[in-house]
Amino acid sequence: MLQVLEHNEPKDFDFIIGDWQVKHRRLKDILSGAQEWIEFEGQSSTIKTLGGFGNVEDNYLHMPNQSVRAKAIRSYNSQTKEWSIWWLDGRNPTAMDTPVVGQFTNGVGRFYADEVYNGVPIKVRFVWDSTNPDMPTWQQAFSKDDGETWEVNWKMEFIRAQ
């Protein structure tokens, strides 16, 4: 694959480039006040695209009842200094989620979107933490009250594959 990077490419997501084992924790019932978590394993592999102004993460999630393929697609807007992140789930291959948009500060990226979940308008937040690049983390949270409170509903810990 041709990998020609631009000299001024952003470095924010460099920590996630490569192959990873992933530990997932996901709330069983989202936005219900429940606290039961489901744990499962997965793998991911991320490559740079768009001359370094984007990347694509290929995911294989081994959920308790099925294994699922998915992709995260990220692109950087050099004018706004923000990243957009889309999610494409193999169970619904004709639709991409609304992108979350945001940026990194001191190794922590916060990304937001407005979405509808089960008919309820919500805010979505992704937090990428690369302050320990050997074990980065990601989490997703939803808010029903315009960002006043957040319920974290999915956590991932990445361990570099050998």
Summary of the structure (lengths in Angstrom):
residues: 162
radius of gyration: 15.7
end to end distance: 21.9
largest distance: 47.7
contacts: 428
relative contact order: 0.20
helix: 4%
strand: 59%
